[in-house]
Amino acid sequence: MSAVEVGALGGATSRRMILAGGLLTGLLPQTLWADEAQSLVQTTFGPVRGRKQAGLHVFKGVRYGADTATTRFAAPKPPTPWQEPVEAIDYGPASPQAGSEPNQSEDCLFLNVWTASLDPRAKKPVMVYIHGGAYNTGSGSSPLTDGSGLAAEEDVVVVTLNHRLNAFGYLYLGQLLPDLAPDSGNAGQWDLVLALTWVKANIARFGGDPSRVMLFGQSGGGAKIASLMAAPVASGLFHAVATMSGQQVTASGPLNATARAKAFLDALKVSSHEVFTIPTARLIEALNTADPINSTQKLYFGPVLDQRHLPRHPFWPDAPSLSAHIPMILGNMANETRTLIGRSNPAAFSLSFDALPSWLATHMRTDISPAHVIATYQAAYPGISASDLFFAATTAGRSWRGQVEEADARARQGAPTWVYRFDLKSPEDDGKWGAYHTLDIPHAFRTLAASGPMTGTGPEARKVSRELSSALVSLARTGSPQTKGLPSWPLHSLKRRETMIFDTTTRVEFDPRGVERALFQTVPFIQWGS
């Protein structure tokens, strides 16, 4: 079957072929090879040449999907095969997005590989990182997620990737144009499935073990992983997961997602048909439109309960049975919102108790009485300042709560689950920010030197970095985070709520901040945006 014939197939048939591996095994000769001396690998679509760096083979910008400009708001297509070696020495473009991310293009389906061996017999564990930035920004090319340290020091294969974001990946047109864009609300998730299908078919040529592919991701990356755990099309593509400050308990409902699509189209002043062809820049400008469901925020984009990619909510009303056998680590930071809110709202660091109720009402994203929250915190932590109370309550109600929901759902299911909290404070600005959102990324990747003032490179940071990254590597290698140098890490249970605390003295605690957990579990949890 030719590539042209493949591209002409109907959507559902084409997707089934992709996921079954038909495309990956049928387009090229079965004799695959790798040249260690030249960092040259024959993938299922064609040969790619990387670069040897400090004993590693590094491949950047390896194409795993076709240009998405040709399939805007649709499930992705595999690339057209090539015959001559393609240089894979520079990162590929990121998805179009607002902000300062360099090198953006709708042609963004690229991934990167770091490995010490190109021998298929090496069978190294594989760690695939899905970047954060909610569902709106980011890429797999940050210096903080460079895979060199993990690949060299822990003998694993590291993969990072780009996929479609914001409206390009999650604008839901399924109710407005059911025949033209049935997969639009989860196009970015379909990209991830295609990338993982590529990994499954090709990673042995990079020294990896396709039966030991662990996903890990921070913030939005963790949320994307949680969504994949409930997606039947992703079944069998990974064997373990770790989420870092990123949960997805419920997906966006199709009616709310349609209301957001209408608001987006109204801002563009175009019809639903015209949105397929208008310039990329105009789509990015319209991302600032007010959300019709949560009017104080910009438009929310995220996975949609579309009954195609997602037939159920990721972790509601229970944990998905589809992934009950998958070992999972769930982690959060002790002080998530000191940067999530504090960087853009510096007044939060000098709040009065008179102002506190309105600030809590705006930022907790939980329908609970601010006065009750304040009274509970003051009773539990006598003398707490208004600002410290604000950051603690917003961390517990907005950022940590989803992790509690997911971990508890898996505990009820009997699924292998471990929980951590990261407490080691950043030295940045004399510790003002605490253990903030994103701080665990350079620790997990052993990229402390690239983080600048985030982490520093002192002995405590190096110790915690080794502990966290080694636990993640152990999960990839064995399906358990138990590793030398860490205390024994017990499974999470509803009775004891075992939690590994990564800090100057890393230790296990039982139900840490239990008062805060119990407070916010008195009200139903609704994931913001859903």
TIRO-177821 format. One line per field, with one value per residue (C-alpha): x, y, z; residue in three letters. Coordinates in steps of 0.001 Angstrom, whole numbers. Layout:
% residues N
u: (X, ...)
v: (Y, ...)
w: (Z, ...)
rest: (ALA, ...)
This chain:
% residues 530
u: (0, 1418, 1568, -963, -3349, -2868, -3641, -6806, -8255, -11208, -10401, -11467, -9822, -6624, -6453, -6945, -4072, -1811, -2529, -2265, 1158, 148, 1701, 4809, 5593, 4342, 5904, 9580, 11672, 11806, 15615, 16253, 19722, 21757, 25291, 26853, 29829, 27641, 24753, 22601, 19345, 16902, 13443, 10218, 9814, 13400, 16967, 17864, 21326, 21951, 25108, 27544, 27906, 29898, 29374, 25689, 23818, 21516, 18723, 16764, 13813, 12913, 9646, 6906, 3927, 3013, 2594, -577, -1373, -2749, -4911, -5849, -8173, -8029, -6236, -2616, -1230, 2072, 4805, 5521, 8475, 11873, 14912, 17938, 19220, 17608, 19796, 18377, 20621, 18263, 15012, 11867, 9321, 6954, 3203, 1902, 1262, 1251, 4416, 8112, 8585, 10951, 10492, 6743, 4891, 1852, 4421, 5349, 5186, 8812, 10556, 14062, 16057, 19092, 20733, 24122, 23585, 21981, 22076, 18564, 19895, 20577, 16899, 17292, 14247, 12650, 11523, 9165, 8603, 5473, 6011, 3875, 2452, -1147, -2484, -1425, 2334, 5707, 7796, 10147, 13229, 13708, 17251, 15610, 14398, 17604, 17906, 21702, 22098, 19556, 20708, 24386, 24167, 21241, 21633, 18140, 16765, 15099, 12499, 10887, 8348, 6195, 2498, -379, -1512, -4312, -6861, -4711, -4834, -8039, -10595, -13723, -15747, -17332, -20824, -20570, -18949, -19351, -18430, -15437, -13802, -14876, -11443, -10809, -11248, -8492, -6209, -3283, -3926, -4048, -619, 678, -746, 990, 4280, 4016, 3185, 6405, 8295, 6823, 7873, 11276, 12815, 14634, 16776, 17855, 18772, 15435, 13049, 9591, 8042, 9399, 8190, 7469, 5642, 6405, 5243, 4940, 1822, -73, 2160, 965, -2633, -2163, -824, -3813, -6083, -4174, -4729, -8453, -8057, -8435, -6354, -3327, -3592, -385, 1804, 3363, 4042, 4372, 3624, 4654, 2806, 4389, 1927, -400, -3762, -6869, -9785, -12511, -12312, -14153, -17764, -18753, -21339, -18914, -16254, -18728, -19509, -15785, -15506, -18321, -16645, -13395, -15114, -16959, -13674, -12234, -15406, -15364, -17630, -16770, -15784, -13472, -11400, -9648, -7890, -7339, -3720, -2039, -1339, -5040, -5802, -3123, -4520, -7964, -6573, -6906, -10711, -12551, -13760, -17586, -17693, -15075, -15255, -12337, -9936, -8832, -10323, -9666, -8420, -8019, -9214, -12894, -15273, -15957, -16783, -14068, -10655, -12141, -15171, -15118, -13657, -10027, -10504, -14215, -16267, -13371, -9951, -10046, -9881, -8056, -4878, -5339, -2275, -44, 2322, 1923, 3733, 1805, 3695, 3040, 5010, 4623, 4133, 2617, 869, 3590, 4656, 1463, -314, 2408, 4597, 1790, 123, 2946, 379, -408, 2767, 1489, -2180, -4208, -6833, -9452, -8508, -7970, -11572, -11954, -8532, -9403, -12782, -11062, -8183, -9175, -11240, -13331, -16823, -16154, -16631, -13467, -14356, -14487, -11163, -9537, -10866, -9674, -6164, -5868, -6894, -4419, -1546, -1754, -89, -144, 34, -2677, -320, 981, -2598, -3553, -769, -1341, -5092, -4815, -2153, -4372, -7649, -6485, -3292, -3070, -6722, -6676, -3742, -5662, -8643, -6542, -4425, -7478, -9339, -6408, -6110, -9774, -9017, -5994, -3719, 30, 381, 3036, 2665, 5297, 5476, 8489, 9473, 13026, 12806, 14305, 17158, 15808, 15112, 16229, 13636, 10654, 9058, 9407, 9063, 7202, 5477, 8031, 10911, 11005, 11674, 15446, 15705, 14056, 16273, 19478, 19717, 20381, 23159, 20697, 18104, 19960, 18523, 15631, 17481, 21096, 23724, 24489, 24787, 21152, 19876, 22201, 21078, 17363, 17907, 19587, 16807, 13909, 15451, 16616, 13088, 11697, 14363, 13588, 9922, 10913, 13287, 11344, 7829, 8597, 10248, 12228, 15875, 19092, 19485, 15757, 13757, 11393, 8509, 5189, 2183, -473, -3428, -6590, -5882, -2383, -1899, 1799, 3759, 7452, 8673, 11656, 13593, 16910, 15983, 13885, 11384, 7974, 5093, 1541, -1298, 819, -1327, -4256, -6273, -6031, -6868, -9926, -11081, -11199, -12633, -15796, -16808, -17108, -14122, -14753, -11640, -11286, -12125, -14284)
v: (0, 3377, 6417, 8123, 5217, 5325, 9039, 8510, 6033, 7051, 8463, 5500, 2942, 4971, 5297, 1573, 876, 3325, 1885, -1709, -955, -1721, 1445, 1047, -2438, -2300, 751, -135, -3266, -5412, -5286, -2431, -1397, 1089, 2397, 3243, 5022, 7382, 7702, 6537, 4641, 3191, 3954, 2558, 5689, 6226, 6732, 9488, 10666, 12088, 13329, 11737, 13902, 12933, 9243, 9542, 9331, 12367, 12658, 15902, 16730, 13196, 13344, 11043, 12623, 14558, 18333, 19040, 22074, 19499, 17934, 20934, 19856, 16228, 13148, 13180, 11162, 9301, 10902, 10075, 7643, 8854, 7060, 9289, 9973, 12984, 15011, 14918, 17418, 20328, 20439, 20469, 23304, 23667, 23879, 27388, 29167, 32511, 33525, 33340, 29701, 29878, 28122, 27556, 25822, 23675, 21209, 20251, 16453, 15809, 13981, 13759, 10761, 10438, 7011, 5442, 2529, 1771, -1977, -3534, -6111, -3390, -3278, -218, 1158, 4064, 7311, 9419, 12929, 14921, 18620, 20968, 24394, 23371, 22423, 25785, 26281, 24547, 22069, 19154, 21286, 23074, 22950, 21720, 18564, 17715, 13936, 13732, 13411, 10639, 8717, 8875, 8409, 5983, 3988, 4688, 5949, 9365, 10746, 14198, 15348, 18110, 17903, 20240, 22603, 25066, 25480, 23524, 20478, 20871, 23124, 20961, 21167, 17748, 19147, 21913, 19888, 16216, 14940, 17216, 17376, 14469, 14236, 17961, 18146, 15593, 16118, 16833, 13561, 11707, 13215, 11660, 8282, 8529, 9478, 6534, 4240, 5444, 4719, 1230, 439, 2147, 2477, -885, 603, 3217, 624, 791, -1861, -1344, -3356, -919, 2526, 4815, 8110, 11021, 14593, 17773, 19951, 19771, 16867, 14899, 15789, 14521, 11251, 10905, 11340, 8723, 6254, 6321, 6231, 2745, 3752, 4258, 840, -1166, 1807, 2312, 190, 2769, 6460, 9315, 12609, 15698, 18414, 17377, 15651, 15301, 13977, 15071, 16081, 18969, 18095, 18329, 21064, 23295, 22572, 23590, 26840, 27561, 26777, 29222, 31923, 31299, 31507, 34670, 36288, 35364, 36533, 33459, 30482, 27010, 26062, 29063, 28237, 25468, 27914, 31192, 32137, 30644, 34082, 34941, 31730, 32556, 36068, 34664, 32470, 35502, 35382, 35209, 31751, 31547, 29074, 30719, 34330, 35603, 33386, 32966, 30192, 26750, 24045, 20444, 16902, 16464, 13658, 12910, 9158, 8570, 9175, 9543, 7349, 8283, 10867, 10083, 9578, 10011, 8372, 5982, 5108, 3583, -212, -9, 1109, -508, -2686, 309, 1319, 5036, 7744, 10921, 13938, 17525, 20480, 21808, 25392, 25099, 28454, 30721, 31028, 29944, 32892, 34895, 35696, 37492, 38790, 40024, 41635, 38082, 38217, 41143, 40283, 41457, 39269, 41796, 41178, 37440, 36194, 37790, 36511, 32990, 33142, 34123, 31659, 28454, 27166, 25337, 26307, 26500, 29268, 31417, 32192, 28468, 27916, 30749, 29495, 25940, 27056, 29387, 26576, 24149, 26624, 29286, 32529, 31804, 34985, 35926, 35422, 32064, 30938, 32068, 30110, 27018, 26984, 27603, 24905, 22423, 23373, 24095, 22155, 19269, 18214, 16465, 14328, 13266, 12299, 10213, 8523, 7635, 6290, 4009, 2912, 1870, -30, -1780, -357, 58, 3738, 5798, 9427, 12093, 15700, 17799, 20089, 21197, 24969, 26892, 29179, 31757, 35154, 33837, 31066, 33358, 30945, 27774, 24433, 25857, 24590, 23284, 23104, 19304, 19252, 19947, 17628, 14811, 15378, 16129, 19468, 21585, 23493, 24623, 25824, 28903, 30246, 27752, 24952, 25938, 23220, 22793, 19452, 19361, 20003, 17358, 14844, 15365, 15344, 11938, 10638, 11779, 10885, 7484, 6686, 7579, 5506, 2583, 2826, 2719, -191, -2381, -987, 138, 3332, 1456, 2410, 2502, 5676, 6188, 5008, 2155, 3770, 2166, 2007, 4666, 3472, 5206, 4198, 5638, 7903, 7096, 9944, 10264, 13747, 14860, 17337, 17893, 14717, 12608, 10545, 8884, 10664, 9503, 11793, 14962, 18093, 15860, 18787, 20538, 17390, 16721, 20338, 20349, 16851, 18185, 19666, 17983, 18300, 19683, 20001, 23574, 23805, 20725)
w: (0, -973, 1260, -1016, -587, 3164, 3298, 1310, 3802, 5949, 9389, 11525, 9241, 9044, 12830, 13315, 10937, 12700, 16105, 14948, 13520, 9943, 8623, 10709, 9471, 5908, 4302, 4563, 4231, 7343, 7502, 9909, 10944, 12935, 12428, 15806, 14263, 12245, 14743, 11862, 12461, 9960, 11377, 10004, 7883, 6791, 8005, 10485, 11437, 14899, 16557, 19004, 22094, 25213, 24621, 23751, 20482, 20359, 17810, 17699, 15500, 14398, 12509, 13815, 12032, 8902, 8783, 10790, 8650, 6224, 8962, 11080, 13936, 12758, 14003, 12754, 9886, 9821, 7718, 4120, 4071, 2879, 1476, 2085, 5636, 7318, 9664, 13210, 14967, 15719, 17658, 15543, 15674, 18606, 18226, 17524, 20815, 22575, 24384, 23625, 22588, 19575, 16235, 16025, 13215, 12573, 11262, 14824, 15193, 16124, 18939, 20417, 21630, 23925, 24160, 24857, 22461, 19123, 19699, 19745, 22204, 24813, 25857, 28061, 29883, 28029, 29674, 27533, 28872, 28009, 28599, 30661, 29964, 30629, 27205, 25817, 25707, 25898, 23924, 24332, 23718, 27049, 28503, 31709, 29940, 28123, 28401, 28454, 32216, 32650, 29581, 30540, 34307, 34546, 31305, 30015, 26715, 27067, 24656, 24614, 22053, 20632, 19845, 19024, 21783, 22625, 19821, 17372, 19630, 21639, 19904, 19874, 16669, 17042, 17720, 15128, 12322, 13290, 9831, 9263, 12706, 14915, 16599, 16991, 20760, 21317, 18312, 20647, 22469, 19160, 18451, 21660, 20669, 17297, 18998, 21387, 18480, 16855, 20078, 20285, 16716, 16653, 20079, 19911, 17117, 19672, 22289, 24092, 25310, 23739, 26573, 29188, 28114, 31060, 30629, 32904, 32693, 34716, 35102, 31793, 30821, 33835, 32996, 29445, 30846, 33183, 30164, 28162, 30997, 30191, 26396, 24875, 21842, 24125, 25755, 25489, 24557, 28019, 31078, 33892, 34513, 36785, 37032, 38556, 39647, 36862, 37152, 34991, 37031, 34621, 30981, 29407, 28711, 25034, 25643, 27541, 24920, 22203, 24030, 24090, 20379, 19628, 21710, 19846, 16445, 17483, 18476, 15084, 13308, 11097, 10490, 11708, 8137, 7692, 10792, 8847, 6530, 8371, 9202, 12248, 13733, 13887, 15752, 18312, 18832, 19623, 22418, 24730, 24456, 27786, 28713, 28583, 31488, 33733, 32606, 34689, 32744, 29142, 27038, 28446, 26092, 27188, 26488, 25687, 26596, 22930, 23083, 20489, 22022, 25508, 26252, 29958, 32312, 33168, 36932, 37618, 39019, 39624, 38289, 34803, 34858, 31531, 33339, 36753, 36150, 35322, 38180, 38882, 40855, 41664, 42976, 43920, 45229, 48767, 47556, 44079, 43921, 45261, 41623, 39826, 41410, 43146, 40141, 38312, 41491, 43778, 46107, 47284, 49384, 51485, 52035, 55000, 56644, 55490, 51853, 52222, 51738, 48294, 47204, 48289, 46538, 43305, 43366, 45177, 42224, 44812, 45980, 49710, 52265, 52540, 56162, 56951, 55196, 57148, 60475, 59762, 58854, 61840, 64179, 62597, 62226, 64969, 63967, 60217, 58134, 55645, 52695, 53910, 54501, 50998, 49311, 51439, 50799, 47068, 46776, 48636, 46956, 43429, 42772, 45211, 45298, 41924, 43029, 46141, 43987, 41594, 44256, 46331, 43299, 42498, 46128, 46086, 42887, 44395, 41671, 42433, 43354, 45135, 46238, 46875, 47972, 47030, 49916, 49132, 48792, 45936, 46979, 44532, 46154, 49554, 49566, 48930, 46458, 48524, 46722, 43757, 40633, 38043, 40549, 40370, 36606, 36763, 39757, 37809, 34738, 36655, 34856, 37954, 36224, 33527, 36031, 37243, 40498, 40461, 42195, 42663, 42491, 46180, 47973, 49107, 45590, 44160, 46786, 46172, 42413, 42653, 44892, 42731, 39383, 40643, 41825, 38398, 36675, 38969, 38026, 34352, 34898, 37347, 37726, 41297, 42644, 45290, 44876, 46835, 48856, 49452, 52439, 51626, 49726, 50700, 48406, 48918, 50984, 52166, 55748, 56123, 53040, 52782, 51176, 50343, 51268, 49160, 51274, 53022, 54901, 52573, 54534, 54541, 56260, 56829, 55728, 55684, 55880, 56721, 58085, 54720, 52767, 54927, 54637, 50854, 50634, 52276, 48917, 45488, 43207, 39735, 37580, 36412, 32723, 32568)
rest: (MET, SER, ALA, VAL, GLU, VAL, GLY, ALA, LEU, GLY, GLY, ALA, THR, SER, ARG, ARG, MET, ILE, LEU, ALA, GLY, GLY, LEU, LEU, THR, GLY, LEU, LEU, PRO, GLN, THR, LEU, TRP, ALA, ASP, GLU, ALA, GLN, SER, LEU, VAL, GLN, THR, THR, PHE, GLY, PRO, VAL, ARG, GLY, ARG, LYS, GLN, ALA, GLY, LEU, HIS, VAL, PHE, LYS, GLY, VAL, ARG, TYR, GLY, ALA, ASP, THR, ALA, THR, THR, ARG, PHE, ALA, ALA, PRO, LYS, PRO, PRO, THR, PRO, TRP, GLN, GLU, PRO, VAL, GLU, ALA, ILE, ASP, TYR, GLY, PRO, ALA, SER, PRO, GLN, ALA, GLY, SER, GLU, PRO, ASN, GLN, SER, GLU, ASP, CYS, LEU, PHE, LEU, ASN, VAL, TRP, THR, ALA, SER, LEU, ASP, PRO, ARG, ALA, LYS, LYS, PRO, VAL, MET, VAL, TYR, ILE, HIS, GLY, GLY, ALA, TYR, ASN, THR, GLY, SER, GLY, SER, SER, PRO, LEU, THR, ASP, GLY, SER, GLY, LEU, ALA, ALA, GLU, GLU, ASP, VAL, VAL, VAL, VAL, THR, LEU, ASN, HIS, ARG, LEU, ASN, ALA, PHE, GLY, TYR, LEU, TYR, LEU, GLY, GLN, LEU, LEU, PRO, ASP, LEU, ALA, PRO, ASP, SER, GLY, ASN, ALA, GLY, GLN, TRP, ASP, LEU, VAL, LEU, ALA, LEU, THR, TRP, VAL, LYS, ALA, ASN, ILE, ALA, ARG, PHE, GLY, GLY, ASP, PRO, SER, ARG, VAL, MET, LEU, PHE, GLY, GLN, SER, GLY, GLY, GLY, ALA, LYS, ILE, ALA, SER, LEU, MET, ALA, ALA, PRO, VAL, ALA, SER, GLY, LEU, PHE, HIS, ALA, VAL, ALA, THR, MET, SER, GLY, GLN, GLN, VAL, THR, ALA, SER, GLY, PRO, LEU, ASN, ALA, THR, ALA, ARG, ALA, LYS, ALA, PHE, LEU, ASP, ALA, LEU, LYS, VAL, SER, SER, HIS, GLU, VAL, PHE, THR, ILE, PRO, THR, ALA, ARG, LEU, ILE, GLU, ALA, LEU, ASN, THR, ALA, ASP, PRO, ILE, ASN, SER, THR, GLN, LYS, LEU, TYR, PHE, GLY, PRO, VAL, LEU, ASP, GLN, ARG, HIS, LEU, PRO, ARG, HIS, PRO, PHE, TRP, PRO, ASP, ALA, PRO, SER, LEU, SER, ALA, HIS, ILE, PRO, MET, ILE, LEU, GLY, ASN, MET, ALA, ASN, GLU, THR, ARG, THR, LEU, ILE, GLY, ARG, SER, ASN, PRO, ALA, ALA, PHE, SER, LEU, SER, PHE, ASP, ALA, LEU, PRO, SER, TRP, LEU, ALA, THR, HIS, MET, ARG, THR, ASP, ILE, SER, PRO, ALA, HIS, VAL, ILE, ALA, THR, TYR, GLN, ALA, ALA, TYR, PRO, GLY, ILE, SER, ALA, SER, ASP, LEU, PHE, PHE, ALA, ALA, THR, THR, ALA, GLY, ARG, SER, TRP, ARG, GLY, GLN, VAL, GLU, GLU, ALA, ASP, ALA, ARG, ALA, ARG, GLN, GLY, ALA, PRO, THR, TRP, VAL, TYR, ARG, PHE, ASP, LEU, LYS, SER, PRO, GLU, ASP, ASP, GLY, LYS, TRP, GLY, ALA, TYR, HIS, THR, LEU, ASP, ILE, PRO, HIS, ALA, PHE, ARG, THR, LEU, ALA, ALA, SER, GLY, PRO, MET, THR, GLY, THR, GLY, PRO, GLU, ALA, ARG, LYS, VAL, SER, ARG, GLU, LEU, SER, SER, ALA, LEU, VAL, SER, LEU, ALA, ARG, THR, GLY, SER, PRO, GLN, THR, LYS, GLY, LEU, PRO, SER, TRP, PRO, LEU, HIS, SER, LEU, LYS, ARG, ARG, GLU, THR, MET, ILE, PHE, ASP, THR, THR, THR, ARG, VAL, GLU, PHE, ASP, PRO, ARG, GLY, VAL, GLU, ARG, ALA, LEU, PHE, GLN, THR, VAL, PRO, PHE, ILE, GLN, TRP, GLY, SER)
